[in-house]
Amino acid sequence: MKAILKFIKKYSRAIFIVYILILLLVLVLKLPQMNMFHGIVERWRTGKPSRFVTETNFVPFKIIIEYIKNAHSYNDWFTKNLAANIIMFMPLGFLAPLFMRRNKLWQIIIYGIIVSIMIEILQVLLAVGTGDIDDVILNAFGTLMGFGIYKLIYSATLKNSLD
């Protein structure tokens, strides 16, 4: 276990960069579908405005509550979407404290929120999605969970090194 933690700590910046690139590929470039380019070309070809104004959700918990009401099992798309938004940002909460000088809870959550907002803005600007405050909330919660895992492992490792 200590060898794995040493490896992660040593290469945390490289691992973090790879993680951010994968996040951008999946959330912005929409891999594996790659429909980003189709959305941009279609918007330019038709002259349609971005869906930002008509489809962006600025009401906190609106979509989350709607998804929870419509989720009937763990196999539902709604449930998977909620879980995916949380799970995708857990590595950010775990990896960021490994190389950041300041790793207080609020700083890591703010960092997660900033990354999430940047991704939402890119999705809108590139016409690959709409902005959603609920995605930011779920991503922040995922960051919080990742930071909690970091703290648990850090505490366990510190305790074991003292024994």
Secondary structure, DSSP 8 states (H G I E B T S, - for coil): -HHHHHHHHHTHHHHHHHHHHHHHHHHTS-TTT-THHHHHHHHHHH----THHHH-B-STTHHHHHHHHH--STTSHHHHHHHHHHHTTHHHHHHHHHH-S---HHHHHHHHHHHHHHHHHHHHHTTSS--BHHHHHHHHHHHHHHHHHHHHHHHHHHHHHH-
